[in-house]
């Protein structure tokens, strides 16, 4: 069934600038993995770099970019900072992507 002109994505309320910015940030495999992991649970930086097998400095740089783009936030608990995804756009994009990936056997 064809869409009516008023229901085309060209005229929708989607913030394509924001969506595009999120896609750019998520275009790096490390950041995509971080966001995918943080969607399921909040983690501190140590757990993230241990899970990814990357140096803490590398992970911290990627976390800083994700924070600057308002995709994640850090919540301090004592001396540790726990990160979680707060961007509904990022959650929607990554969830949709993961649903369409083949599962590992």
Biopython code that builds the backbone (N, CA, C, O; Angstrom):
import numpy as np
from Bio.PDB.StructureBuilder import StructureBuilder

atoms = [
    (1, "UNK", "N", (0.841, -1.160, 0.000)),
    (1, "UNK", "CA", (0.000, 0.000, 0.000)),
    (1, "UNK", "C", (0.896, 1.236, 0.000)),
    (1, "UNK", "O", (1.865, 1.298, 0.756)),
    (2, "UNK", "N", (0.587, 2.191, -0.820)),
    (2, "UNK", "CA", (1.381, 3.424, -0.931)),
    (2, "UNK", "C", (1.083, 4.346, 0.236)),
    (2, "UNK", "O", (-0.032, 4.383, 0.756)),
    (3, "UNK", "N", (2.111, 5.095, 0.637)),
    (3, "UNK", "CA", (1.930, 6.068, 1.706)),
    (3, "UNK", "C", (1.271, 7.318, 1.150)),
    (3, "UNK", "O", (1.497, 7.701, 0.002)),
    (4, "UNK", "N", (0.466, 7.937, 1.971)),
    (4, "UNK", "CA", (-0.101, 9.211, 1.569)),
    (4, "UNK", "C", (0.979, 10.263, 1.726)),
    (4, "UNK", "O", (1.878, 10.093, 2.549)),
    (5, "UNK", "N", (0.921, 11.334, 0.969)),
    (5, "UNK", "CA", (1.962, 12.356, 1.047)),
    (5, "UNK", "C", (2.201, 12.880, 2.453)),
    (5, "UNK", "O", (3.339, 13.205, 2.790)),
    (6, "UNK", "N", (1.174, 12.974, 3.285)),
    (6, "UNK", "CA", (1.352, 13.527, 4.623)),
    (6, "UNK", "C", (2.039, 12.546, 5.569)),
    (6, "UNK", "O", (2.472, 12.946, 6.649)),
    (7, "UNK", "N", (2.149, 11.267, 5.191)),
    (7, "UNK", "CA", (2.772, 10.297, 6.077)),
    (7, "UNK", "C", (4.170, 9.884, 5.622)),
    (7, "UNK", "O", (4.715, 8.904, 6.129)),
    (8, "UNK", "N", (4.746, 10.600, 4.694)),
    (8, "UNK", "CA", (6.088, 10.258, 4.238)),
    (8, "UNK", "C", (7.118, 10.657, 5.283)),
    (8, "UNK", "O", (6.901, 11.603, 6.039)),
    (9, "UNK", "N", (8.252, 9.932, 5.330)),
    (9, "UNK", "CA", (9.279, 10.268, 6.302)),
    (9, "UNK", "C", (9.870, 11.658, 6.088)),
    (9, "UNK", "O", (10.462, 12.221, 7.009)),
    (10, "UNK", "N", (9.723, 12.207, 4.919)),
    (10, "UNK", "CA", (10.279, 13.526, 4.640)),
    (10, "UNK", "C", (9.583, 14.620, 5.440)),
    (10, "UNK", "O", (10.160, 15.680, 5.684)),
    (11, "UNK", "N", (8.363, 14.367, 5.840)),
    (11, "UNK", "CA", (7.593, 15.376, 6.555)),
    (11, "UNK", "C", (7.360, 14.993, 8.010)),
    (11, "UNK", "O", (6.561, 15.630, 8.697)),
    (12, "UNK", "N", (8.037, 13.976, 8.480)),
    (12, "UNK", "CA", (7.777, 13.499, 9.837)),
    (12, "UNK", "C", (8.450, 14.383, 10.876)),
    (12, "UNK", "O", (9.178, 15.322, 10.557)),
    (13, "UNK", "N", (8.181, 14.050, 12.113)),
    (13, "UNK", "CA", (8.717, 14.814, 13.239)),
    (13, "UNK", "C", (10.097, 14.311, 13.664)),
    (13, "UNK", "O", (10.603, 14.746, 14.698)),
    (14, "UNK", "N", (10.714, 13.422, 12.912)),
    (14, "UNK", "CA", (12.021, 12.882, 13.261)),
    (14, "UNK", "C", (13.074, 13.979, 13.164)),
    (14, "UNK", "O", (13.098, 14.752, 12.207)),
    (15, "UNK", "N", (13.933, 14.035, 14.157)),
    (15, "UNK", "CA", (15.047, 14.989, 14.153)),
    (15, "UNK", "C", (16.216, 14.326, 13.416)),
    (15, "UNK", "O", (17.077, 13.702, 14.035)),
    (16, "UNK", "N", (16.233, 14.467, 12.108)),
    (16, "UNK", "CA", (17.241, 13.793, 11.299)),
    (16, "UNK", "C", (18.650, 14.270, 11.610)),
    (16, "UNK", "O", (19.598, 13.500, 11.462)),
    (17, "UNK", "N", (18.815, 15.511, 12.035)),
    (17, "UNK", "CA", (20.147, 15.990, 12.411)),
    (17, "UNK", "C", (20.664, 15.209, 13.611)),
    (17, "UNK", "O", (21.817, 14.778, 13.623)),
    (18, "UNK", "N", (19.825, 15.026, 14.612)),
    (18, "UNK", "CA", (20.222, 14.276, 15.810)),
    (18, "UNK", "C", (20.475, 12.808, 15.467)),
    (18, "UNK", "O", (21.473, 12.231, 15.900)),
    (19, "UNK", "N", (19.580, 12.207, 14.695)),
    (19, "UNK", "CA", (19.749, 10.807, 14.291)),
    (19, "UNK", "C", (21.065, 10.619, 13.540)),
    (19, "UNK", "O", (21.787, 9.650, 13.778)),
    (20, "UNK", "N", (21.373, 11.543, 12.639)),
    (20, "UNK", "CA", (22.602, 11.472, 11.857)),
    (20, "UNK", "C", (23.832, 11.587, 12.756)),
    (20, "UNK", "O", (24.810, 10.862, 12.573)),
    (21, "UNK", "N", (23.779, 12.489, 13.716)),
    (21, "UNK", "CA", (24.898, 12.663, 14.646)),
    (21, "UNK", "C", (25.117, 11.391, 15.464)),
    (21, "UNK", "O", (26.257, 10.977, 15.677)),
    (22, "UNK", "N", (24.048, 10.784, 15.914)),
    (22, "UNK", "CA", (24.170, 9.537, 16.678)),
    (22, "UNK", "C", (24.755, 8.433, 15.803)),
    (22, "UNK", "O", (25.618, 7.675, 16.247)),
    (23, "UNK", "N", (24.289, 8.344, 14.571)),
    (23, "UNK", "CA", (24.828, 7.326, 13.667)),
    (23, "UNK", "C", (26.321, 7.524, 13.427)),
    (23, "UNK", "O", (27.064, 6.545, 13.347)),
    (24, "UNK", "N", (26.767, 8.754, 13.311)),
    (24, "UNK", "CA", (28.201, 9.029, 13.137)),
    (24, "UNK", "C", (28.993, 8.529, 14.340)),
    (24, "UNK", "O", (30.025, 7.874, 14.192)),
    (25, "UNK", "N", (28.501, 8.845, 15.519)),
    (25, "UNK", "CA", (29.198, 8.440, 16.740)),
    (25, "UNK", "C", (29.202, 6.918, 16.872)),
    (25, "UNK", "O", (30.215, 6.329, 17.248)),
    (26, "UNK", "N", (28.085, 6.290, 16.566)),
    (26, "UNK", "CA", (27.984, 4.835, 16.681)),
    (26, "UNK", "C", (28.677, 4.105, 15.534)),
    (26, "UNK", "O", (28.753, 2.876, 15.534)),
    (27, "UNK", "N", (29.178, 4.856, 14.564)),
    (27, "UNK", "CA", (29.863, 4.256, 13.420)),
    (27, "UNK", "C", (31.201, 3.644, 13.763)),
    (27, "UNK", "O", (31.774, 2.938, 12.934)),
    (28, "UNK", "N", (31.720, 3.887, 14.949)),
    (28, "UNK", "CA", (32.978, 3.287, 15.379)),
    (28, "UNK", "C", (32.661, 2.003, 16.142)),
    (28, "UNK", "O", (31.820, 2.018, 17.040)),
    (29, "UNK", "N", (33.316, 0.897, 15.804)),
    (29, "UNK", "CA", (32.963, -0.387, 16.427)),
    (29, "UNK", "C", (33.091, -0.401, 17.954)),
    (29, "UNK", "O", (32.285, -1.038, 18.631)),
    (30, "UNK", "N", (34.074, 0.280, 18.493)),
    (30, "UNK", "CA", (34.235, 0.291, 19.955)),
    (30, "UNK", "C", (33.066, 1.016, 20.607)),
    (30, "UNK", "O", (32.505, 0.535, 21.592)),
    (31, "UNK", "N", (32.701, 2.163, 20.064)),
    (31, "UNK", "CA", (31.572, 2.901, 20.649)),
    (31, "UNK", "C", (30.267, 2.135, 20.493)),
    (31, "UNK", "O", (29.425, 2.152, 21.391)),
    (32, "UNK", "N", (30.097, 1.469, 19.370)),
    (32, "UNK", "CA", (28.896, 0.658, 19.162)),
    (32, "UNK", "C", (28.839, -0.465, 20.195)),
    (32, "UNK", "O", (27.776, -0.730, 20.757)),
    (33, "UNK", "N", (29.960, -1.125, 20.450)),
    (33, "UNK", "CA", (30.002, -2.186, 21.464)),
    (33, "UNK", "C", (29.711, -1.632, 22.849)),
    (33, "UNK", "O", (28.975, -2.241, 23.626)),
    (34, "UNK", "N", (30.287, -0.479, 23.158)),
    (34, "UNK", "CA", (30.054, 0.128, 24.474)),
    (34, "UNK", "C", (28.576, 0.424, 24.665)),
    (34, "UNK", "O", (28.001, 0.068, 25.694)),
    (35, "UNK", "N", (27.959, 1.067, 23.695)),
    (35, "UNK", "CA", (26.545, 1.423, 23.816)),
    (35, "UNK", "C", (25.685, 0.162, 23.883)),
    (35, "UNK", "O", (24.753, 0.095, 24.684)),
    (36, "UNK", "N", (25.985, -0.827, 23.060)),
    (36, "UNK", "CA", (25.214, -2.074, 23.090)),
    (36, "UNK", "C", (25.295, -2.722, 24.473)),
    (36, "UNK", "O", (24.292, -3.212, 24.991)),
    (37, "UNK", "N", (26.475, -2.722, 25.061)),
    (37, "UNK", "CA", (26.630, -3.291, 26.389)),
    (37, "UNK", "C", (25.929, -2.487, 27.461)),
    (37, "UNK", "O", (25.314, -3.049, 28.367)),
    (38, "UNK", "N", (26.021, -1.157, 27.357)),
    (38, "UNK", "CA", (25.411, -0.295, 28.369)),
    (38, "UNK", "C", (23.894, -0.256, 28.284)),
    (38, "UNK", "O", (23.232, 0.127, 29.249)),
    (39, "UNK", "N", (23.337, -0.643, 27.153)),
    (39, "UNK", "CA", (21.880, -0.712, 27.051)),
    (39, "UNK", "C", (21.356, -1.788, 28.004)),
    (39, "UNK", "O", (20.301, -1.623, 28.616)),
    (40, "UNK", "N", (22.091, -2.879, 28.123)),
    (40, "UNK", "CA", (21.614, -3.969, 28.977)),
    (40, "UNK", "C", (21.910, -3.745, 30.450)),
    (40, "UNK", "O", (21.165, -4.225, 31.304)),
    (41, "UNK", "N", (22.998, -3.016, 30.772)),
    (41, "UNK", "CA", (23.281, -2.727, 32.178)),
    (41, "UNK", "C", (24.304, -1.608, 32.304)),
    (41, "UNK", "O", (25.195, -1.462, 31.467)),
    (42, "UNK", "N", (24.161, -0.825, 33.363)),
    (42, "UNK", "CA", (25.136, 0.226, 33.657)),
    (42, "UNK", "C", (26.428, -0.443, 34.135)),
    (42, "UNK", "O", (26.393, -1.454, 34.836)),
    (43, "UNK", "N", (27.569, 0.139, 33.745)),
    (43, "UNK", "CA", (28.865, -0.431, 34.112)),
    (43, "UNK", "C", (29.845, 0.682, 34.447)),
    (43, "UNK", "O", (29.691, 1.821, 34.006)),
    (44, "UNK", "N", (30.845, 0.336, 35.226)),
    (44, "UNK", "CA", (31.934, 1.277, 35.455)),
    (44, "UNK", "C", (32.989, 1.081, 34.375)),
    (44, "UNK", "O", (32.967, 0.092, 33.643)),
    (45, "UNK", "N", (33.905, 2.027, 34.284)),
    (45, "UNK", "CA", (34.885, 2.002, 33.199)),
    (45, "UNK", "C", (35.775, 0.764, 33.272)),
    (45, "UNK", "O", (36.157, 0.214, 32.239)),
    (46, "UNK", "N", (36.106, 0.324, 34.483)),
    (46, "UNK", "CA", (36.971, -0.863, 34.611)),
    (46, "UNK", "C", (36.304, -2.085, 34.002)),
    (46, "UNK", "O", (36.942, -2.835, 33.263)),
    (47, "UNK", "N", (35.035, -2.292, 34.302)),
    (47, "UNK", "CA", (34.331, -3.445, 33.742)),
    (47, "UNK", "C", (34.253, -3.345, 32.224)),
    (47, "UNK", "O", (34.381, -4.349, 31.523)),
    (48, "UNK", "N", (34.042, -2.128, 31.715)),
    (48, "UNK", "CA", (33.952, -1.945, 30.261)),
    (48, "UNK", "C", (35.275, -2.304, 29.600)),
    (48, "UNK", "O", (35.291, -3.060, 28.629)),
    (49, "UNK", "N", (36.402, -1.767, 30.116)),
    (49, "UNK", "CA", (37.661, -2.067, 29.428)),
    (49, "UNK", "C", (38.072, -3.507, 29.620)),
    (49, "UNK", "O", (38.742, -4.065, 28.752)),
    (50, "UNK", "N", (37.698, -4.134, 30.727)),
    (50, "UNK", "CA", (37.993, -5.557, 30.898)),
    (50, "UNK", "C", (37.200, -6.398, 29.904)),
    (50, "UNK", "O", (37.743, -7.324, 29.301)),
    (51, "UNK", "N", (35.923, -6.081, 29.730)),
    (51, "UNK", "CA", (35.083, -6.830, 28.789)),
    (51, "UNK", "C", (35.552, -6.664, 27.349)),
    (51, "UNK", "O", (35.509, -7.609, 26.562)),
    (52, "UNK", "N", (35.998, -5.466, 27.011)),
    (52, "UNK", "CA", (36.441, -5.196, 25.639)),
    (52, "UNK", "C", (37.894, -5.593, 25.398)),
    (52, "UNK", "O", (38.316, -5.729, 24.250)),
    (53, "UNK", "N", (38.666, -5.779, 26.474)),
    (53, "UNK", "CA", (40.085, -6.117, 26.321)),
    (53, "UNK", "C", (40.890, -4.953, 25.769)),
    (53, "UNK", "O", (41.837, -5.152, 25.008)),
    (54, "UNK", "N", (40.515, -3.733, 26.152)),
    (54, "UNK", "CA", (41.182, -2.530, 25.653)),
    (54, "UNK", "C", (41.787, -1.755, 26.817)),
    (54, "UNK", "O", (41.354, -1.915, 27.959)),
    (55, "UNK", "N", (42.789, -0.914, 26.538)),
    (55, "UNK", "CA", (43.358, -0.078, 27.599)),
    (55, "UNK", "C", (42.312, 0.900, 28.143)),
    (55, "UNK", "O", (41.416, 1.336, 27.421)),
    (56, "UNK", "N", (42.445, 1.230, 29.419)),
    (56, "UNK", "CA", (41.506, 2.144, 30.059)),
    (56, "UNK", "C", (41.479, 3.491, 29.351)),
    (56, "UNK", "O", (40.410, 4.083, 29.197)),
    (57, "UNK", "N", (42.631, 3.985, 28.919)),
    (57, "UNK", "CA", (42.685, 5.290, 28.245)),
    (57, "UNK", "C", (41.849, 5.287, 26.966)),
    (57, "UNK", "O", (41.165, 6.267, 26.670)),
    (58, "UNK", "N", (41.898, 4.205, 26.217)),
    (58, "UNK", "CA", (41.126, 4.101, 24.976)),
    (58, "UNK", "C", (39.633, 4.132, 25.269)),
    (58, "UNK", "O", (38.877, 4.859, 24.625)),
    (59, "UNK", "N", (39.223, 3.339, 26.241)),
    (59, "UNK", "CA", (37.805, 3.287, 26.604)),
    (59, "UNK", "C", (37.345, 4.641, 27.126)),
    (59, "UNK", "O", (36.251, 5.096, 26.792)),
    (60, "UNK", "N", (38.170, 5.287, 27.941)),
    (60, "UNK", "CA", (37.808, 6.592, 28.496)),
    (60, "UNK", "C", (37.608, 7.633, 27.403)),
    (60, "UNK", "O", (36.714, 8.473, 27.510)),
    (61, "UNK", "N", (38.423, 7.592, 26.357)),
    (61, "UNK", "CA", (38.261, 8.526, 25.245)),
    (61, "UNK", "C", (36.918, 8.316, 24.554)),
    (61, "UNK", "O", (36.224, 9.278, 24.227)),
    (62, "UNK", "N", (36.559, 7.063, 24.335)),
    (62, "UNK", "CA", (35.289, 6.768, 23.681)),
    (62, "UNK", "C", (34.112, 7.145, 24.579)),
    (62, "UNK", "O", (33.104, 7.660, 24.093)),
    (63, "UNK", "N", (34.230, 6.893, 25.876)),
    (63, "UNK", "CA", (33.173, 7.280, 26.806)),
    (63, "UNK", "C", (32.989, 8.791, 26.823)),
    (63, "UNK", "O", (31.863, 9.285, 26.879)),
    (64, "UNK", "N", (34.095, 9.520, 26.775)),
    (64, "UNK", "CA", (34.020, 10.989, 26.777)),
    (64, "UNK", "C", (33.256, 11.490, 25.555)),
    (64, "UNK", "O", (32.434, 12.400, 25.666)),
    (65, "UNK", "N", (33.520, 10.907, 24.404)),
    (65, "UNK", "CA", (32.809, 11.323, 23.192)),
    (65, "UNK", "C", (31.322, 10.994, 23.297)),
    (65, "UNK", "O", (30.477, 11.813, 22.935)),
    (66, "UNK", "N", (31.000, 9.803, 23.790)),
    (66, "UNK", "CA", (29.601, 9.426, 23.956)),
    (66, "UNK", "C", (28.888, 10.354, 24.934)),
    (66, "UNK", "O", (27.722, 10.694, 24.736)),
    (67, "UNK", "N", (29.589, 10.764, 25.989)),
    (67, "UNK", "CA", (28.999, 11.711, 26.943)),
    (67, "UNK", "C", (28.797, 13.076, 26.297)),
    (67, "UNK", "O", (27.752, 13.701, 26.477)),
    (68, "UNK", "N", (29.796, 13.539, 25.543)),
    (68, "UNK", "CA", (29.703, 14.853, 24.899)),
    (68, "UNK", "C", (28.558, 14.918, 23.894)),
    (68, "UNK", "O", (28.003, 15.990, 23.653)),
    (69, "UNK", "N", (28.205, 13.787, 23.312)),
    (69, "UNK", "CA", (27.105, 13.738, 22.338)),
    (69, "UNK", "C", (25.778, 13.386, 23.006)),
    (69, "UNK", "O", (24.786, 13.119, 22.328)),
    (70, "UNK", "N", (25.766, 13.388, 24.352)),
    (70, "UNK", "CA", (24.546, 13.128, 25.123)),
    (70, "UNK", "C", (23.910, 11.778, 24.821)),
    (70, "UNK", "O", (22.687, 11.648, 24.772)),
    (71, "UNK", "N", (24.754, 10.787, 24.621)),
    (71, "UNK", "CA", (24.275, 9.429, 24.395)),
    (71, "UNK", "C", (24.304, 8.645, 25.705)),
    (71, "UNK", "O", (23.436, 7.808, 25.956)),
    (72, "UNK", "N", (25.305, 8.921, 26.533)),
    (72, "UNK", "CA", (25.410, 8.272, 27.841)),
    (72, "UNK", "C", (25.597, 9.333, 28.921)),
    (72, "UNK", "O", (25.933, 10.484, 28.640)),
    (73, "UNK", "N", (25.371, 8.912, 30.157)),
    (73, "UNK", "CA", (25.713, 9.754, 31.303)),
    (73, "UNK", "C", (26.506, 8.902, 32.286)),
    (73, "UNK", "O", (26.421, 7.674, 32.281)),
    (74, "UNK", "N", (27.278, 9.581, 33.129)),
    (74, "UNK", "CA", (28.000, 8.911, 34.196)),
    (74, "UNK", "C", (27.372, 9.259, 35.518)),
    (74, "UNK", "O", (27.038, 10.416, 35.774)),
    (75, "UNK", "N", (27.211, 8.259, 36.359)),
    (75, "UNK", "CA", (26.625, 8.442, 37.690)),
    (75, "UNK", "C", (27.661, 7.998, 38.710)),
    (75, "UNK", "O", (28.069, 6.837, 38.728)),
    (76, "UNK", "N", (28.085, 8.929, 39.560)),
    (76, "UNK", "CA", (29.120, 8.636, 40.539)),
    (76, "UNK", "C", (28.546, 7.869, 41.718)),
    (76, "UNK", "O", (27.527, 8.250, 42.295)),
    (77, "UNK", "N", (29.223, 6.780, 42.062)),
    (77, "UNK", "CA", (28.904, 5.996, 43.261)),
    (77, "UNK", "C", (30.212, 5.807, 44.017)),
    (77, "UNK", "O", (31.011, 4.933, 43.682)),
    (78, "UNK", "N", (30.423, 6.620, 45.025)),
    (78, "UNK", "CA", (31.690, 6.583, 45.754)),
    (78, "UNK", "C", (32.806, 7.061, 44.853)),
    (78, "UNK", "O", (32.761, 8.177, 44.336)),
    (79, "UNK", "N", (33.817, 6.214, 44.659)),
    (79, "UNK", "CA", (34.943, 6.588, 43.803)),
    (79, "UNK", "C", (34.758, 6.132, 42.360)),
    (79, "UNK", "O", (35.560, 6.471, 41.490)),
    (80, "UNK", "N", (33.699, 5.362, 42.104)),
    (80, "UNK", "CA", (33.478, 4.846, 40.759)),
    (80, "UNK", "C", (32.387, 5.625, 40.037)),
    (80, "UNK", "O", (31.484, 6.190, 40.655)),
    (81, "UNK", "N", (32.497, 5.639, 38.707)),
    (81, "UNK", "CA", (31.469, 6.251, 37.871)),
    (81, "UNK", "C", (30.849, 5.132, 37.041)),
    (81, "UNK", "O", (31.547, 4.391, 36.347)),
    (82, "UNK", "N", (29.533, 5.025, 37.125)),
    (82, "UNK", "CA", (28.795, 4.038, 36.344)),
    (82, "UNK", "C", (28.134, 4.749, 35.172)),
    (82, "UNK", "O", (27.488, 5.784, 35.333)),
    (83, "UNK", "N", (28.312, 4.169, 33.994)),
    (83, "UNK", "CA", (27.779, 4.761, 32.772)),
    (83, "UNK", "C", (26.530, 4.015, 32.346)),
    (83, "UNK", "O", (26.415, 2.801, 32.511)),
    (84, "UNK", "N", (25.586, 4.786, 31.786)),
    (84, "UNK", "CA", (24.370, 4.199, 31.234)),
    (84, "UNK", "C", (23.926, 5.012, 30.035)),
    (84, "UNK", "O", (24.215, 6.204, 29.932)),
    (85, "UNK", "N", (23.223, 4.355, 29.137)),
    (85, "UNK", "CA", (22.707, 5.014, 27.937)),
    (85, "UNK", "C", (21.433, 5.762, 28.318)),
    (85, "UNK", "O", (20.538, 5.204, 28.952)),
    (86, "UNK", "N", (21.364, 7.020, 27.926)),
    (86, "UNK", "CA", (20.175, 7.831, 28.197)),
    (86, "UNK", "C", (19.496, 8.328, 26.926)),
    (86, "UNK", "O", (18.388, 8.861, 26.986)),
    (87, "UNK", "N", (20.133, 8.164, 25.800)),
    (87, "UNK", "CA", (19.569, 8.642, 24.546)),
    (87, "UNK", "C", (18.566, 7.623, 24.000)),
    (87, "UNK", "O", (18.951, 6.517, 23.620)),
    (88, "UNK", "N", (17.283, 7.991, 23.961)),
    (88, "UNK", "CA", (16.305, 7.051, 23.401)),
    (88, "UNK", "C", (16.571, 6.749, 21.924)),
    (88, "UNK", "O", (16.280, 5.653, 21.444)),
    (89, "UNK", "N", (17.124, 7.725, 21.216)),
    (89, "UNK", "CA", (17.448, 7.494, 19.797)),
    (89, "UNK", "C", (18.527, 6.428, 19.664)),
    (89, "UNK", "O", (18.421, 5.535, 18.823)),
    (90, "UNK", "N", (19.567, 6.520, 20.494)),
    (90, "UNK", "CA", (20.659, 5.544, 20.438)),
    (90, "UNK", "C", (20.158, 4.157, 20.829)),
    (90, "UNK", "O", (20.533, 3.159, 20.213)),
    (91, "UNK", "N", (19.322, 4.099, 21.842)),
    (91, "UNK", "CA", (18.767, 2.809, 22.265)),
    (91, "UNK", "C", (17.964, 2.189, 21.124)),
    (91, "UNK", "O", (18.095, 1.000, 20.836)),
    (92, "UNK", "N", (17.137, 3.001, 20.482)),
    (92, "UNK", "CA", (16.309, 2.501, 19.376)),
    (92, "UNK", "C", (17.169, 2.024, 18.208)),
    (92, "UNK", "O", (16.914, 0.962, 17.639)),
    (93, "UNK", "N", (18.186, 2.810, 17.850)),
    (93, "UNK", "CA", (19.049, 2.472, 16.716)),
    (93, "UNK", "C", (19.825, 1.186, 16.990)),
    (93, "UNK", "O", (19.841, 0.278, 16.158)),
    (94, "UNK", "N", (20.462, 1.109, 18.146)),
    (94, "UNK", "CA", (21.290, -0.063, 18.457)),
    (94, "UNK", "C", (20.428, -1.304, 18.641)),
    (94, "UNK", "O", (20.804, -2.388, 18.195)),
    (95, "UNK", "N", (19.285, -1.161, 19.286)),
    (95, "UNK", "CA", (18.389, -2.302, 19.465)),
    (95, "UNK", "C", (17.920, -2.830, 18.111)),
    (95, "UNK", "O", (17.895, -4.040, 17.887)),
    (96, "UNK", "N", (17.553, -1.926, 17.216)),
    (96, "UNK", "CA", (17.125, -2.347, 15.876)),
    (96, "UNK", "C", (18.266, -3.038, 15.139)),
    (96, "UNK", "O", (18.049, -4.046, 14.467)),
    (97, "UNK", "N", (19.461, -2.512, 15.258)),
    (97, "UNK", "CA", (20.622, -3.114, 14.597)),
    (97, "UNK", "C", (20.877, -4.515, 15.135)),
    (97, "UNK", "O", (21.075, -5.454, 14.363)),
    (98, "UNK", "N", (20.872, -4.658, 16.452)),
    (98, "UNK", "CA", (21.172, -5.957, 17.055)),
    (98, "UNK", "C", (20.119, -7.003, 16.723)),
    (98, "UNK", "O", (20.431, -8.191, 16.644)),
    (99, "UNK", "N", (18.880, -6.579, 16.528)),
    (99, "UNK", "CA", (17.817, -7.516, 16.170)),
    (99, "UNK", "C", (18.015, -8.090, 14.778)),
    (99, "UNK", "O", (17.513, -9.170, 14.469)),
    (100, "UNK", "N", (18.749, -7.368, 13.936)),
    (100, "UNK", "CA", (18.923, -7.801, 12.555)),
    (100, "UNK", "C", (20.263, -8.449, 12.280)),
    (100, "UNK", "O", (20.538, -8.833, 11.144)),
    (101, "UNK", "N", (21.107, -8.580, 13.297)),
    (101, "UNK", "CA", (22.388, -9.251, 13.119)),
    (101, "UNK", "C", (22.207, -10.748, 13.255)),
    (101, "UNK", "O", (21.383, -11.208, 14.045)),
    (102, "UNK", "N", (22.977, -11.517, 12.484)),
    (102, "UNK", "CA", (22.894, -12.969, 12.658)),
    (102, "UNK", "C", (23.469, -13.359, 14.023)),
    (102, "UNK", "O", (24.408, -12.726, 14.507)),
    (103, "UNK", "N", (22.913, -14.383, 14.631)),
    (103, "UNK", "CA", (23.407, -14.818, 15.924)),
    (103, "UNK", "C", (24.622, -15.710, 15.742)),
    (103, "UNK", "O", (24.714, -16.458, 14.769)),
    (104, "UNK", "N", (25.558, -15.626, 16.686)),
    (104, "UNK", "CA", (26.767, -16.459, 16.634)),
    (104, "UNK", "C", (26.404, -17.889, 16.979)),
    (104, "UNK", "O", (25.531, -18.147, 17.807)),
    (105, "UNK", "N", (27.092, -18.812, 16.327)),
    (105, "UNK", "CA", (26.821, -20.244, 16.594)),
    (105, "UNK", "C", (27.982, -20.861, 17.293)),
    (105, "UNK", "O", (27.954, -22.051, 17.606)),
]
sb = StructureBuilder()
sb.init_structure("model")
sb.init_model(0)
sb.init_chain("A")
sb.init_seg("    ")
for serial, (resi, resn, name, xyz) in enumerate(atoms, 1):
    if name == "N":
        sb.init_residue(resn, " ", resi, " ")
    sb.init_atom(name, np.array(xyz, "f"), 0.0, 1.0, " ", f" {name:<3s}", serial, name[0])
structure = sb.get_structure()
